Amino acid sequence: MAGLKELCLELTDRCPQGCLHCSSSSGPSCTSMLSTELVCGLIQEAAALGADRVSFGGGEPFCAPLFHEAAEAVAGRGLRAEVYTCGVRLTDGRVQPLERASLARLVSLPNFTLVFSLHAADSGLHDSITRLPGSLAATRTSLEDSLRAGLQCEINFVPMRPNAGAFEQVLDLARELGIRKVSVLRFVPQGRGLYNRSQLELSRDEEDAFVERLLILRSRVPLEIRTGSPFNGIVPGNAVPCRAGAQKLVVQADGNVLPCEVFKHRQTRDWGLSAHHQSLRDILRAPQVRALRALLHRAHCLACPVHSALRSAEATGSPHDAHQRVSESALHV
């Protein structure tokens, strides 16, 4: 059995923003949430299975009442914690940055990183993607407060048709703030992103042009520009192993378990796996997960299979077909 290395917990699907590209279709009206008992049990089991990292996503992790208890549980097990946040909260309908008192509770936790989603350095563009006026100002204040408190912070950027040209300005802002690492994530048309695909997704030529510019910036800008496994075969020299279902599991806010975040598409999200009814060990041993691992091993594929299928699906223009091919291949090995 493969050893688990990373457990991703989507504590809630609630979020103050309603981003155009959100793979979870999160928003202020969402109500799903993992229980404290379940989350703490999953963290304990992940540590026992050899995991070295727990990441918190959603939705917005800070919207979950159990967030701080969960973060402290990760620290108590000696694991790294990464929190993916928009850096925004809503109070009586008002857009505000994260509470300083909330950030202060995190300062003493070892191996702890806050990763902020930033879509542009211009408020008009950023806020049009989040669909929440005032969100960039709040995110920037949260970033500044976090850095001032001594927290380790990074930035995530998703290049899409509206904002790909704004990447250099995001890097400038990162340098201004003192951020040392910016990760570039590949857009996957699922969740709300599927419905907005036509206005968001870069064409192959547009994506190649973005990558060409990224490589130039990587050689010039004095900070780390990271590209993960979804860019294998797209960014020259990118060879990040895909951990889907092998060393990584994702637990969604309703308890549904996926091999990786890119399997959230509505046609493939139900792998018949639930953290409410199965242990992580049993999930890793499940036939459908073992089949996915076998598929990846036989293909000697470093690139994530969903992303590879989507890259080759340009001719058909169907994200559903791409996801379905991967799902059927994995489940019928």
C-alpha positions as CSV (number, residue, x, y, z in Angstrom):
1,M,0.0,0.0,0.0
2,A,1.3,3.5,-0.9
3,G,2.2,5.6,2.1
4,L,0.1,8.7,2.6
5,K,2.1,12.0,2.6
6,E,-0.5,14.7,2.3
7,L,-4.0,15.0,3.7
8,C,-6.1,17.8,2.3
9,L,-9.1,18.8,4.5
10,E,-11.8,21.1,3.1
11,L,-13.2,22.1,6.5
12,T,-16.2,23.9,5.0
13,D,-17.5,24.9,1.6
14,R,-18.6,28.3,2.9
15,C,-16.6,31.3,1.7
16,P,-17.2,35.1,1.7
17,Q,-16.2,35.2,-2.0
18,G,-17.9,33.7,-5.0
19,C,-14.9,33.3,-7.4
20,L,-15.7,32.8,-11.0
21,H,-13.3,29.8,-11.2
22,C,-14.0,28.1,-7.9
23,S,-13.8,24.4,-8.3
24,S,-16.0,23.8,-5.2
25,S,-18.6,26.4,-6.1
26,S,-18.1,27.9,-2.7
27,G,-19.9,31.0,-1.4
28,P,-21.5,32.7,1.6
29,S,-24.6,30.6,1.5
30,C,-22.9,27.2,1.5
31,T,-23.4,25.2,4.7
32,S,-21.4,21.9,4.5
33,M,-18.8,21.5,7.3
34,L,-16.6,18.7,8.7
35,S,-17.1,18.0,12.4
36,T,-14.3,18.6,14.9
37,E,-14.3,14.9,16.0
38,L,-13.9,13.7,12.4
39,V,-11.2,16.2,11.5
40,C,-9.1,15.5,14.6
41,G,-9.5,11.7,14.0
42,L,-8.4,12.1,10.4
43,I,-5.3,14.1,11.4
44,Q,-4.4,11.5,14.0
45,E,-4.7,8.7,11.4
46,A,-2.8,10.6,8.8
47,A,0.1,11.0,11.2
48,A,0.0,7.3,11.9
49,L,0.1,6.5,8.2
50,G,3.2,8.6,7.8
51,A,1.8,11.8,6.4
52,D,4.1,14.9,6.9
53,R,1.6,17.5,5.8
54,V,-2.0,18.5,6.3
55,S,-3.5,21.3,4.2
56,F,-6.7,23.1,4.9
57,G,-8.9,24.4,2.1
58,G,-12.6,24.8,1.3
59,G,-14.3,27.1,1.0
60,E,-12.5,29.4,3.4
61,P,-10.9,27.6,6.3
62,F,-11.2,30.7,8.6
63,C,-15.0,30.3,8.2
64,A,-15.0,27.0,10.0
65,P,-15.4,27.4,13.8
66,L,-13.1,24.3,14.3
67,F,-10.2,25.8,12.3
68,H,-7.9,26.8,15.1
69,E,-8.5,23.5,16.9
70,A,-7.7,21.6,13.7
71,A,-4.5,23.7,13.1
72,E,-3.4,23.0,16.7
73,A,-4.1,19.3,16.2
74,V,-1.8,19.3,13.2
75,A,1.0,21.0,15.2
76,G,0.5,18.6,18.1
77,R,1.2,15.7,15.7
78,G,4.4,17.3,14.5
79,L,3.1,17.8,10.9
80,R,3.3,20.7,8.6
81,A,0.2,22.8,8.1
82,E,-0.7,24.8,5.0
83,V,-3.8,26.9,5.0
84,Y,-5.3,28.1,1.6
85,T,-7.1,31.3,2.3
86,C,-8.7,34.3,0.5
87,G,-7.8,36.5,3.5
88,V,-11.3,37.9,3.6
89,R,-14.2,37.7,6.0
90,L,-17.7,39.1,6.0
91,T,-19.1,40.8,9.1
92,D,-22.7,42.0,8.9
93,G,-22.2,42.2,5.1
94,R,-19.0,44.2,5.4
95,V,-15.9,43.0,3.7
96,Q,-13.0,42.9,6.2
97,P,-9.5,41.4,6.6
98,L,-8.9,38.4,8.8
99,E,-9.0,39.2,12.5
100,R,-5.6,40.0,14.0
101,A,-6.5,38.1,17.1
102,S,-7.2,35.0,14.9
103,L,-3.8,35.4,13.2
104,A,-2.1,35.8,16.5
105,R,-3.3,32.4,17.6
106,L,-1.3,30.9,14.8
107,V,2.0,32.5,15.4
108,S,3.2,29.9,17.9
109,L,2.4,26.9,15.6
110,P,5.6,25.4,14.0
111,N,5.8,24.6,10.3
112,F,2.8,26.7,9.6
113,T,2.1,28.5,6.3
114,L,-0.7,30.7,5.1
115,V,-1.2,30.7,1.3
116,F,-3.2,33.6,0.0
117,S,-5.2,33.5,-3.3
118,L,-4.3,36.6,-5.3
119,H,-5.8,37.1,-8.8
120,A,-4.4,40.5,-9.7
121,A,-2.7,43.5,-8.2
122,D,-5.4,45.8,-9.5
123,S,-8.6,45.9,-7.3
124,G,-10.9,46.2,-10.3
125,L,-9.6,43.0,-11.9
126,H,-9.1,41.0,-8.7
127,D,-12.6,41.9,-7.4
128,S,-14.2,41.1,-10.7
129,I,-12.9,37.5,-10.4
130,T,-13.8,37.1,-6.7
131,R,-17.2,38.8,-7.3
132,L,-16.7,40.7,-4.1
133,P,-16.0,44.4,-4.2
134,G,-13.3,45.4,-1.7
135,S,-11.8,41.9,-1.6
136,L,-8.3,42.8,-2.8
137,A,-8.0,45.5,-0.2
138,A,-9.0,43.0,2.6
139,T,-6.7,40.3,1.2
140,R,-3.7,42.7,1.1
141,T,-4.4,43.9,4.6
142,S,-4.6,40.3,5.8
143,L,-1.3,39.5,4.1
144,E,0.4,42.5,5.7
145,D,-1.0,41.7,9.1
146,S,0.1,38.1,8.8
147,L,3.7,39.0,7.8
148,R,3.9,41.6,10.5
149,A,2.9,39.0,13.0
150,G,5.7,36.7,11.8
151,L,3.7,34.2,9.9
152,Q,5.1,32.5,6.9
153,C,3.1,33.5,3.8
154,E,2.9,32.6,0.2
155,I,0.7,33.5,-2.8
156,N,-1.2,31.3,-5.2
157,F,-2.1,32.6,-8.7
158,V,-4.3,31.0,-11.3
159,P,-3.7,32.3,-14.8
160,M,-6.9,32.7,-16.7
161,R,-8.0,34.8,-19.7
162,P,-8.9,37.9,-17.7
163,N,-5.8,38.0,-15.5
164,A,-2.9,36.1,-17.2
165,G,-1.5,39.4,-18.4
166,A,-1.5,40.7,-14.8
167,F,1.0,38.1,-13.5
168,E,4.0,40.3,-13.5
169,Q,2.2,42.9,-11.5
170,V,1.3,40.2,-8.9
171,L,5.0,39.3,-8.7
172,D,5.8,43.0,-8.2
173,L,3.3,43.1,-5.3
174,A,4.7,39.9,-3.8
175,R,8.1,41.5,-3.8
176,E,6.8,44.7,-2.3
177,L,5.2,42.8,0.5
178,G,8.2,40.6,1.1
179,I,6.7,37.3,-0.1
180,R,9.3,34.8,-1.3
181,K,7.2,32.2,-3.1
182,V,4.4,32.4,-5.6
183,S,2.8,29.2,-6.9
184,V,1.1,29.2,-10.3
185,L,-1.9,26.8,-10.4
186,R,-3.5,25.5,-13.5
187,F,-7.2,26.3,-14.1
188,V,-9.4,23.2,-14.3
189,P,-13.0,23.8,-15.5
190,Q,-14.9,22.2,-12.7
191,G,-17.4,23.6,-10.2
192,R,-18.2,27.2,-11.0
193,G,-15.2,27.3,-13.3
194,L,-17.0,24.8,-15.6
195,Y,-19.9,27.2,-16.1
196,N,-17.5,30.1,-16.7
197,R,-15.1,28.1,-18.8
198,S,-15.5,30.1,-22.0
199,Q,-14.6,33.4,-20.4
200,L,-11.8,32.0,-18.2
201,E,-9.9,29.2,-19.9
202,L,-6.7,30.0,-21.8
203,S,-6.4,28.5,-25.3
204,R,-3.4,26.3,-25.9
205,D,-1.6,29.2,-27.6
206,E,-2.5,31.6,-24.8
207,E,-1.2,29.1,-22.2
208,D,2.0,28.5,-24.1
209,A,2.6,32.3,-24.3
210,F,2.0,32.6,-20.6
211,V,4.5,29.8,-19.8
212,E,7.0,31.4,-22.1
213,R,6.7,34.7,-20.1
214,L,6.8,32.8,-16.8
215,L,10.1,31.2,-17.7
216,I,11.6,34.6,-18.5
217,L,10.3,36.0,-15.2
218,R,11.6,33.0,-13.3
219,S,15.1,33.9,-14.5
220,R,14.7,37.6,-13.6
221,V,12.6,37.9,-10.5
222,P,14.3,37.2,-7.2
223,L,11.6,35.0,-5.7
224,E,10.5,31.4,-6.2
225,I,7.9,30.9,-8.9
226,R,6.6,27.4,-8.4
227,T,4.6,25.3,-10.9
228,G,3.2,21.9,-9.8
229,S,2.5,18.6,-11.5
230,P,-0.4,20.0,-13.6
231,F,2.3,21.8,-15.7
232,N,4.3,18.7,-16.4
233,G,4.8,18.5,-20.2
234,I,3.9,22.2,-20.5
235,V,6.6,24.0,-18.5
236,P,10.0,22.7,-19.8
237,G,11.8,20.7,-17.1
238,N,8.8,20.5,-14.8
239,A,8.7,17.0,-13.4
240,V,6.7,17.0,-10.2
241,P,5.4,13.5,-9.4
242,C,1.6,13.2,-9.3
243,R,0.5,12.0,-5.8
244,A,-3.2,11.5,-6.7
245,G,-4.6,8.5,-4.7
246,A,-1.1,7.3,-3.9
247,Q,0.3,9.7,-1.4
248,K,-2.5,12.2,-1.3
249,L,-6.2,12.2,-0.4
250,V,-8.7,15.1,-0.3
251,V,-11.6,15.1,2.1
252,Q,-14.4,17.5,1.1
253,A,-16.7,19.4,3.4
254,D,-19.4,16.7,3.1
255,G,-17.0,13.9,3.9
256,N,-16.6,12.8,0.3
257,V,-13.0,11.6,-0.4
258,L,-11.2,12.2,-3.7
259,P,-7.7,11.2,-4.9
260,C,-6.9,14.8,-5.8
261,E,-8.6,18.2,-6.1
262,V,-8.9,17.9,-9.8
263,F,-11.5,15.1,-9.5
264,K,-14.2,17.5,-8.3
265,H,-15.9,17.6,-11.6
266,R,-19.6,16.6,-11.0
267,Q,-19.3,13.5,-13.3
268,T,-16.3,12.0,-11.5
269,R,-16.4,13.3,-7.9
270,D,-18.3,10.3,-6.5
271,W,-15.6,7.6,-6.1
272,G,-17.8,5.9,-3.5
273,L,-15.4,6.9,-0.8
274,S,-16.4,8.6,2.5
275,A,-14.5,9.7,5.5
276,H,-17.7,9.2,7.5
277,H,-17.7,5.5,6.9
278,Q,-14.2,4.4,6.0
279,S,-10.7,4.9,7.5
280,L,-8.0,6.5,5.5
281,R,-6.2,3.2,5.4
282,D,-9.2,1.5,3.9
283,I,-9.6,4.3,1.4
284,L,-6.0,3.9,0.2
285,R,-6.7,0.1,-0.2
286,A,-10.0,0.7,-2.0
287,P,-10.1,-1.0,-5.5
288,Q,-10.8,2.2,-7.3
289,V,-7.9,4.0,-5.7
290,R,-5.6,1.1,-6.3
291,A,-6.7,1.1,-10.0
292,L,-5.8,4.7,-10.3
293,R,-2.3,4.1,-8.9
294,A,-1.8,1.2,-11.3
295,L,-2.9,3.4,-14.2
296,L,-0.4,6.1,-13.2
297,H,2.4,3.5,-12.7
298,R,1.8,1.8,-16.0
299,A,1.7,5.1,-17.9
300,H,4.9,6.3,-16.2
301,C,2.9,9.5,-16.0
302,L,4.3,12.4,-14.0
303,A,1.6,14.7,-15.3
304,C,-1.8,14.7,-13.5
305,P,-4.1,12.5,-15.7
306,V,-7.0,15.0,-15.6
307,H,-4.9,17.9,-16.7
308,S,-3.3,15.8,-19.4
309,A,-6.7,14.9,-20.7
310,L,-7.9,18.4,-20.6
311,R,-4.8,19.6,-22.5
312,S,-5.6,17.1,-25.3
313,A,-9.3,17.8,-25.2
314,E,-9.0,21.1,-27.0
315,A,-10.1,19.6,-30.2
316,T,-13.4,18.2,-28.6
317,G,-13.9,21.2,-26.4
318,S,-15.4,19.0,-23.7
319,P,-14.1,19.0,-20.2
320,H,-16.8,16.4,-19.3
321,D,-15.3,13.9,-21.9
322,A,-11.8,14.5,-20.6
323,H,-12.8,13.8,-17.0
324,Q,-14.9,10.9,-18.0
325,R,-12.0,9.2,-19.9
326,V,-9.8,9.5,-16.9
327,S,-12.5,8.2,-14.5
328,E,-13.3,5.2,-16.7
329,S,-9.7,4.4,-17.2
330,A,-9.0,4.4,-13.4
331,L,-12.2,2.6,-12.4
332,H,-12.0,-0.2,-15.0
333,V,-8.3,-1.2,-15.0
